Amino acid sequence: MKKLVRALQIFNRYTDSEFPTSCVHNQMFVHVDPKQVNNSDIIELESIGFEVDYGLECFVSNKYGSC
């Protein structure tokens, strides 16, 4: 749980969206544009379990998603 909370704290720096997440087919999507996130935060997010999806302009996790 601590790692997920840490990831959300990082994402919070880059969005104030009321609905920043969604889940589809056991994947969690965080609707933050990776081009706006600094490299050190991307590295930390990847270590937590979030992958960059530049095509969808978001972050995706197979670890935290559930449908």
C-alpha positions as CSV (number, residue, x, y, z in Angstrom):
1,M,0.0,0.0,0.0
2,K,2.9,2.4,0.8
3,K,4.2,2.1,-2.7
4,L,0.8,2.9,-4.3
5,V,0.4,5.9,-2.0
6,R,3.9,7.1,-3.0
7,A,3.0,6.8,-6.7
8,L,-0.2,8.8,-6.1
9,Q,1.8,11.5,-4.3
10,I,4.0,11.8,-7.4
11,F,1.1,11.9,-9.8
12,N,-0.5,14.6,-7.6
13,R,2.3,16.9,-8.5
14,Y,1.2,16.8,-12.2
15,T,-2.6,16.8,-12.1
16,D,-5.5,18.2,-10.2
17,S,-8.0,16.2,-12.2
18,E,-11.1,15.1,-10.3
19,F,-11.0,11.7,-12.0
20,P,-7.3,11.0,-12.7
21,T,-7.6,7.2,-12.8
22,S,-9.5,4.4,-14.6
23,C,-9.3,0.6,-14.7
24,V,-9.8,-1.6,-17.7
25,H,-9.0,-5.3,-18.1
26,N,-7.0,-5.5,-14.8
27,Q,-4.9,-2.4,-15.7
28,M,-4.9,0.8,-13.8
29,F,-4.5,4.0,-15.9
30,V,-3.3,7.2,-14.4
31,H,-4.2,10.1,-16.8
32,V,-1.0,12.1,-16.4
33,D,0.9,13.0,-19.6
34,P,4.4,11.4,-19.2
35,K,5.9,14.2,-21.3
36,Q,5.1,16.5,-18.3
37,V,6.8,14.2,-15.7
38,N,10.5,14.6,-14.9
39,N,12.8,11.7,-15.5
40,S,13.5,11.0,-11.9
41,D,9.8,10.7,-11.1
42,I,9.3,8.4,-14.1
43,I,12.1,6.1,-12.9
44,E,10.6,6.0,-9.4
45,L,7.1,5.3,-10.8
46,E,8.5,2.5,-13.0
47,S,10.1,1.0,-9.9
48,I,6.7,1.1,-8.1
49,G,4.9,-0.6,-11.0
50,F,3.7,2.1,-13.4
51,E,4.8,2.0,-17.1
52,V,4.8,4.9,-19.4
53,D,2.4,4.7,-22.3
54,Y,3.3,7.6,-24.6
55,G,0.7,6.5,-27.2
56,L,-2.2,6.9,-24.7
57,E,-0.3,9.8,-22.9
58,C,-0.7,8.2,-19.5
59,F,0.8,5.7,-17.0
60,V,-0.4,2.1,-16.8
61,S,0.0,-0.5,-14.1
62,N,-0.7,-4.2,-14.3
63,K,0.1,-4.5,-10.6
64,Y,-2.6,-2.2,-9.2
65,G,-5.4,-2.5,-11.7
66,S,-8.5,-4.6,-11.1
67,C,-11.8,-4.9,-12.9
